[in-house]
């Protein structure tokens, strides 16, 4: 892996998991020192973050992008059809290896005690594994790229919205329903289970937003 790729992934994860918060300035000199890499390498990583929508250029500075409630709603508008397309594309492509990978991610999520930040981060990483594994199994690299990008932003929404503690148990049940249907080759049921999962994600986010307005 190239140094610019390593720098990108370090910064990407820091943004996604809110270690670098919205509006934080990504200073080249500081990042060079922290990551022990050249300014050119840092610039390449920063450009990728801007292309991904995780950072933005403001004047002469690059800052971590903001994520509004409107952004979260817009992400869901695109994510739902892409995730449902993934299920349709999996018809005839589900293998025992895929089922094992999906069930392993669910088991890892179930084992998270959600006692500290590390548990939260690991749970979310496994959520990302679950959804991207489905996309990868379609064999469509363009669909996989879109799903990975959408789930990256969805992860940010989940962390910034603070809905994880109330949603992690229902999400595991919803994931299990999807895998059960796929294992039985009941693709219509898998489609419905994914649709329900995505609608519940949106509902939990909206409910949290509404409660926040009343506080």
C-alpha positions as CSV (number, residue, x, y, z in Angstrom):
1,X,0.0,0.0,0.0
2,X,1.3,3.4,-0.9
3,X,2.0,6.0,1.8
4,X,-0.7,8.3,0.4
5,X,-3.2,5.4,0.7
6,X,-2.2,4.8,4.3
7,X,-2.5,8.5,5.1
8,X,-5.9,8.6,3.4
9,X,-7.2,5.6,5.4
10,X,-5.9,7.0,8.7
11,X,-7.5,10.4,8.1
12,X,-10.7,8.8,6.7
13,X,-11.2,6.7,9.8
14,X,-10.4,9.7,12.1
15,X,-13.2,11.7,10.3
16,X,-15.7,8.8,10.1
17,X,-15.3,8.0,13.8
18,X,-15.4,11.7,14.8
19,X,-11.8,11.8,16.1
20,X,-11.5,14.7,13.6
21,X,-14.8,16.7,14.1
22,X,-16.7,18.8,11.5
23,X,-14.9,22.1,10.8
24,X,-11.5,20.9,12.1
25,X,-8.7,22.3,9.9
26,X,-6.5,19.7,8.3
27,X,-3.1,21.4,8.4
28,X,-0.5,20.0,6.1
29,X,2.4,20.7,8.3
30,X,0.8,19.2,11.4
31,X,-0.3,16.1,9.5
32,X,3.2,15.6,8.0
33,X,4.6,15.6,11.5
34,X,2.0,13.3,13.0
35,X,2.1,10.8,10.2
36,X,5.8,11.1,9.4
37,X,5.2,11.6,5.7
38,X,6.0,14.3,3.1
39,X,3.7,17.2,2.3
40,X,3.1,15.9,-1.2
41,X,1.8,12.6,0.2
42,X,-0.5,14.5,2.6
43,X,-1.8,16.6,-0.3
44,X,-2.7,13.5,-2.2
45,X,-4.6,12.1,0.8
46,X,-6.4,15.4,1.3
47,X,-7.5,15.6,-2.3
48,X,-9.0,12.1,-2.0
49,X,-10.9,13.2,1.2
50,X,-12.3,16.2,-0.7
51,X,-13.3,14.0,-3.6
52,X,-15.1,11.7,-1.1
53,X,-17.0,14.6,0.5
54,X,-15.3,14.0,3.9
55,X,-13.4,17.2,3.6
56,X,-13.8,20.5,1.8
57,X,-11.7,23.4,0.7
58,X,-12.4,26.7,2.4
59,X,-10.2,29.5,1.1
60,X,-6.7,28.3,1.5
61,X,-7.6,25.6,4.1
62,X,-8.9,22.1,4.0
63,X,-11.4,21.3,6.7
64,X,-13.5,18.3,7.8
65,X,-16.8,18.6,6.1
66,X,-20.0,19.3,8.0
67,X,-22.9,16.8,8.0
68,X,-26.3,18.3,8.4
69,X,-29.7,16.6,8.9
70,X,-30.5,17.4,5.3
71,X,-27.3,15.6,4.3
72,X,-28.4,12.5,6.3
73,X,-31.7,12.5,4.5
74,X,-30.1,12.9,1.1
75,X,-27.8,9.9,1.9
76,X,-30.7,7.7,2.7
77,X,-32.5,8.7,-0.5
78,X,-29.6,7.3,-2.5
79,X,-28.5,4.5,-0.1
80,X,-31.9,2.6,-0.1
81,X,-32.1,1.9,-3.9
82,X,-28.4,1.0,-4.0
83,X,-28.7,-1.5,-1.1
84,X,-31.9,-3.0,-2.6
85,X,-30.2,-3.2,-6.0
86,X,-27.4,-5.1,-4.3
87,X,-29.9,-7.7,-3.0
88,X,-31.3,-8.1,-6.5
89,X,-27.9,-8.5,-8.0
90,X,-27.1,-11.3,-5.4
91,X,-29.7,-13.7,-7.0
92,X,-27.8,-16.8,-7.8
93,X,-24.5,-15.5,-6.4
94,X,-24.9,-16.3,-2.7
95,X,-22.2,-18.7,-1.5
96,X,-21.6,-20.5,1.8
97,X,-18.5,-18.3,2.2
98,X,-20.6,-15.1,1.9
99,X,-23.1,-16.5,4.5
100,X,-20.2,-17.3,6.9
101,X,-18.8,-13.8,6.5
102,X,-22.1,-12.2,7.1
103,X,-22.9,-14.3,10.1
104,X,-19.5,-13.7,11.5
105,X,-20.0,-9.9,11.3
106,X,-23.4,-10.3,13.1
107,X,-21.8,-12.5,15.8
108,X,-19.1,-9.9,16.3
109,X,-21.7,-7.2,16.7
110,X,-23.7,-9.3,19.2
111,X,-20.5,-9.8,21.3
112,X,-19.9,-6.0,21.5
113,X,-20.8,-4.9,25.1
114,X,-21.0,-1.3,24.0
115,X,-19.2,-0.3,27.2
116,X,-16.7,2.1,25.7
117,X,-15.7,4.0,22.6
118,X,-13.7,1.0,21.3
119,X,-16.8,-1.2,21.4
120,X,-18.8,1.4,19.5
121,X,-16.0,1.7,16.9
122,X,-15.7,-2.1,16.4
123,X,-19.5,-2.5,16.2
124,X,-19.7,0.1,13.4
125,X,-16.7,-1.5,11.6
126,X,-18.6,-4.7,11.5
127,X,-21.7,-3.0,10.3
128,X,-19.6,-1.6,7.4
129,X,-18.2,-5.1,6.8
130,X,-21.8,-6.5,6.6
131,X,-23.0,-4.1,4.0
132,X,-19.9,-3.9,1.8
133,X,-19.6,-7.7,1.8
134,X,-23.0,-7.9,0.2
135,X,-22.0,-5.4,-2.5
136,X,-18.6,-7.2,-3.1
137,X,-20.4,-10.5,-3.6
138,X,-22.4,-9.0,-6.6
139,X,-19.2,-8.9,-8.6
140,X,-20.1,-5.3,-9.7
141,X,-17.2,-3.1,-8.8
142,X,-19.1,0.1,-9.6
143,X,-22.0,-0.9,-7.3
144,X,-19.5,-1.8,-4.7
145,X,-17.8,1.6,-4.9
146,X,-21.1,3.4,-4.5
147,X,-22.2,1.2,-1.6
148,X,-18.9,1.6,0.2
149,X,-19.0,5.4,-0.2
150,X,-22.6,5.6,1.0
151,X,-21.9,3.5,4.0
152,X,-18.9,5.6,4.9
153,X,-21.2,8.7,5.1
154,X,-23.9,6.7,6.8
155,X,-21.4,5.7,9.5
156,X,-20.6,9.4,10.1
157,X,-24.4,10.0,10.4
158,X,-24.7,7.2,12.9
159,X,-21.9,8.5,15.1
160,X,-22.8,12.2,15.0
161,X,-26.5,11.5,15.6
162,X,-25.7,9.5,18.8
163,X,-28.4,6.9,17.9
164,X,-26.1,3.9,18.2
165,X,-26.9,2.9,21.7
166,X,-30.6,2.6,21.0
167,X,-30.2,1.1,17.6
168,X,-27.5,-1.6,17.8
169,X,-29.7,-4.4,19.1
170,X,-32.5,-3.9,16.5
171,X,-30.0,-3.6,13.7
172,X,-28.5,-7.0,14.6
173,X,-32.0,-8.6,14.4
174,X,-32.5,-6.9,11.1
175,X,-29.2,-8.1,9.7
176,X,-30.0,-11.6,10.8
177,X,-33.3,-11.6,8.9
178,X,-31.5,-10.6,5.7
179,X,-28.9,-13.4,6.0
180,X,-31.5,-16.0,7.0
181,X,-33.5,-15.2,3.8
182,X,-30.3,-15.2,1.6
183,X,-29.2,-18.5,3.0
184,X,-32.6,-20.0,2.1
185,X,-32.3,-18.4,-1.4
186,X,-35.5,-16.5,-0.7
187,X,-34.4,-13.4,-2.5
188,X,-37.8,-11.6,-2.3
189,X,-37.8,-12.0,1.4
190,X,-34.2,-10.8,1.6
191,X,-35.2,-7.8,-0.4
192,X,-38.0,-7.1,2.0
193,X,-35.8,-7.6,5.0
194,X,-33.2,-5.1,3.6
195,X,-36.0,-2.6,2.8
196,X,-37.2,-2.9,6.4
197,X,-33.7,-2.5,7.8
198,X,-33.1,0.7,5.8
199,X,-36.5,2.1,6.7
200,X,-35.8,1.4,10.4
201,X,-32.5,3.1,10.2
202,X,-34.1,6.2,8.8
203,X,-36.9,6.0,11.4
204,X,-34.5,5.8,14.2
205,X,-32.6,8.8,12.9
206,X,-35.7,10.8,12.4
207,X,-37.0,9.9,15.9
208,X,-33.7,11.0,17.4
209,X,-33.8,14.3,15.5
210,X,-37.3,15.0,16.6
211,X,-36.5,14.3,20.2
212,X,-33.5,16.6,20.0
213,X,-35.7,19.4,18.7
214,X,-37.9,19.0,21.8
215,X,-35.0,19.2,24.3
